Amino acid sequence: MLLKDRVAIITGGSRGMGRAIALRFAGEGCSSVIADVRDKEGERTVGEVKKKGKDAIYVHCDVTDSGQVKDMVARAIDKFGKVDIMVNCAGIGTKPTMLNDISEEEWDRVVDINMKGTFLCCQAIAPHMKENNSGNIINVVSLVALDASPNSIHYAASKAGALSVSRCIATALAPYNVRVNIIHPGMIRTDMSAVFAGPDVKDVDAFYTQMAKGVRLGRIGTTDDIASAALFLASEESSYITGDSIAVGGGGIQMGGGGPPPK
Ligand SMILES: NC(=O)c1ccc[n+]([C@@H]2O[C@H](COP(=O)([O-])OP(=O)(O)OC[C@H]3O[C@@H](n4cnc5c(N)ncnc54)[C@H](O)[C@@H]3O)[C@@H](O)[C@H]2O)c1
């Protein structure tokens, strides 16, 4: 088992990638604190982790609220006595919106959740991990952080900010043996990617088929693809890696897109 007796906080763990990561980690011996604002789905993830034989609790936590984030970390330590791993998966997507249609309110909401939320969670867990001289943080960002996206400037900027936050904190925490790494998902089949399609798209599967044409491997990703990368980064298999990124996008943006190469 790669994560025997470890404890992880997983923000955004109620559904999507966060849920898949919690379940994969449980199979590798890791208990979880599921932190999210979707309470019913969060309790369901907790039940699924327990079915795999590991302990878990759900904590309602809005990652934009520093008080709730601090409380979430305190409850995790109170319950399990330690936190080895934090996976910051909480985030929101945006429907396609052009430059002059992005409201100030929407800008603030997206940047608050995707960038400030990542910062607040790392900040809150840092003292505990520093004290333990051990820890592992994984921030789920996006391939769009590395690209220019004309119809989701607020989303792309929030993710580029989260990337910078991750690298800076990796540098700050390296002397304390705390690793911080980044996963850049490409298009992954979740509730959120249906938001990326926009409300006018009725056939989400057709949207995915279209998107897959821009991916070298010719398919949309799954939450299990992300869980595999998270497991690698959370385990000792990646013990000499920090401040770095893994793109899990089937050879999308990072290889110039353009779809599968001719056979
Ligand atoms: N799905 C994709 O194609 C894709 C691509 C690139 C990056 N991402 C990123 O991956 C991460 C996970 O996305 P997903 O596809 O699993 O989405 P998802 O919507 O299935 O899950 C995101 C979770 O975050 C939670 N959340 C939202 N706002 C929150 C807040 N303020 N406080 C706490 N929790 C909050 C949601 O309730 C939800 O459970 C996100 O950060 C997303 O931006 C997704």
The ligand as an SDF file (V2000), in Angstrom:
LIG
                    3D

 44 48  0  0  0  0  0  0  0  0999 V2000
  -13.3380   18.9190  -15.0320 N   0  0  0  0  0  0  0  0  0  0  0  0
  -12.3950   19.4640  -15.7780 C   0  0  0  0  0  0  0  0  0  0  0  0
  -12.3770   19.2990  -17.0080 O   0  0  0  0  0  0  0  0  0  0  0  0
  -11.3120   20.2970  -15.1320 C   0  0  0  0  0  0  0  0  0  0  0  0
  -10.2400   20.6900  -15.9360 C   0  0  0  0  0  0  0  0  0  0  0  0
   -9.2040   21.4250  -15.3580 C   0  0  0  0  0  0  0  0  0  0  0  0
   -9.2230   21.7100  -14.0050 C   0  0  0  0  0  0  0  0  0  0  0  0
  -10.2740   21.3040  -13.2320 N   0  0  0  0  0  0  0  0  0  0  0  0
  -10.2110   21.6270  -11.8020 C   0  0  0  0  0  0  0  0  0  0  0  0
  -10.2470   20.4220  -11.0560 O   0  0  0  0  0  0  0  0  0  0  0  0
  -10.8400   20.6390   -9.7640 C   0  0  0  0  0  0  0  0  0  0  0  0
  -11.9350   19.6330   -9.5370 C   0  0  0  0  0  0  0  0  0  0  0  0
  -12.9180   19.8090  -10.5490 O   0  0  0  0  0  0  0  0  0  0  0  0
  -14.0700   18.7420  -10.8860 P   0  0  0  0  0  0  0  0  0  0  0  0
  -14.1350   18.6400  -12.3570 O   0  0  0  0  0  0  0  0  0  0  0  0
  -13.8930   17.5330  -10.0640 O   0  0  0  0  0  0  0  0  0  0  0  0
  -15.3400   19.5930  -10.4460 O   0  0  0  0  0  0  0  0  0  0  0  0
  -16.5980   19.2660   -9.5290 P   0  0  0  0  0  0  0  0  0  0  0  0
  -17.5150   20.4120   -9.7040 O   0  0  0  0  0  0  0  0  0  0  0  0
  -17.0960   17.8960   -9.7970 O   0  0  0  0  0  0  0  0  0  0  0  0
  -15.9750   19.2900   -8.0590 O   0  0  0  0  0  0  0  0  0  0  0  0
  -15.5440   20.4780   -7.4620 C   0  0  0  0  0  0  0  0  0  0  0  0
  -15.9270   20.4450   -6.0010 C   0  0  0  0  0  0  0  0  0  0  0  0
  -15.4870   21.6840   -5.4090 O   0  0  0  0  0  0  0  0  0  0  0  0
  -16.4850   22.1000   -4.5080 C   0  0  0  0  0  0  0  0  0  0  0  0
  -16.4300   23.5290   -4.2390 N   0  0  0  0  0  0  0  0  0  0  0  0
  -16.7730   24.5590   -5.0720 C   0  0  0  0  0  0  0  0  0  0  0  0
  -16.6530   25.7250   -4.4480 N   0  0  0  0  0  0  0  0  0  0  0  0
  -16.2300   25.4500   -3.1830 C   0  0  0  0  0  0  0  0  0  0  0  0
  -15.9220   26.2540   -2.0610 C   0  0  0  0  0  0  0  0  0  0  0  0
  -16.0300   27.5890   -2.0920 N   0  0  0  0  0  0  0  0  0  0  0  0
  -15.5140   25.6440   -0.9310 N   0  0  0  0  0  0  0  0  0  0  0  0
  -15.3930   24.2860   -0.8900 C   0  0  0  0  0  0  0  0  0  0  0  0
  -15.6760   23.4770   -1.9110 N   0  0  0  0  0  0  0  0  0  0  0  0
  -16.0850   24.0610   -3.0530 C   0  0  0  0  0  0  0  0  0  0  0  0
  -17.7910   21.7090   -5.1960 C   0  0  0  0  0  0  0  0  0  0  0  0
  -18.8830   21.6890   -4.2860 O   0  0  0  0  0  0  0  0  0  0  0  0
  -17.4470   20.3590   -5.7890 C   0  0  0  0  0  0  0  0  0  0  0  0
  -17.7620   19.2980   -4.9090 O   0  0  0  0  0  0  0  0  0  0  0  0
  -11.3370   22.0970   -9.7930 C   0  0  0  0  0  0  0  0  0  0  0  0
  -10.4060   22.9140   -9.1380 O   0  0  0  0  0  0  0  0  0  0  0  0
  -11.3670   22.4210  -11.2890 C   0  0  0  0  0  0  0  0  0  0  0  0
  -11.2340   23.7960  -11.5220 O   0  0  0  0  0  0  0  0  0  0  0  0
  -11.3210   20.6240  -13.7740 C   0  0  0  0  0  0  0  0  0  0  0  0
  1  2  1  0
  2  3  2  0
  2  4  1  0
  4  5  1  0
  4 44  2  0
  5  6  2  0
  6  7  1  0
  7  8  2  0
  8  9  1  0
  8 44  1  0
  9 10  1  0
  9 42  1  0
 10 11  1  0
 11 12  1  0
 11 40  1  0
 12 13  1  0
 13 14  1  0
 14 15  2  0
 14 16  1  0
 14 17  1  0
 17 18  1  0
 18 19  2  0
 18 20  1  0
 18 21  1  0
 21 22  1  0
 22 23  1  0
 23 24  1  0
 23 38  1  0
 24 25  1  0
 25 26  1  0
 25 36  1  0
 26 27  1  0
 26 35  1  0
 27 28  2  0
 28 29  1  0
 29 30  1  0
 29 35  2  0
 30 31  1  0
 30 32  2  0
 32 33  1  0
 33 34  2  0
 34 35  1  0
 36 37  1  0
 36 38  1  0
 38 39  1  0
 40 41  1  0
 40 42  1  0
 42 43  1  0
M  CHG  2   8   1  16  -1
M  END
$$$$
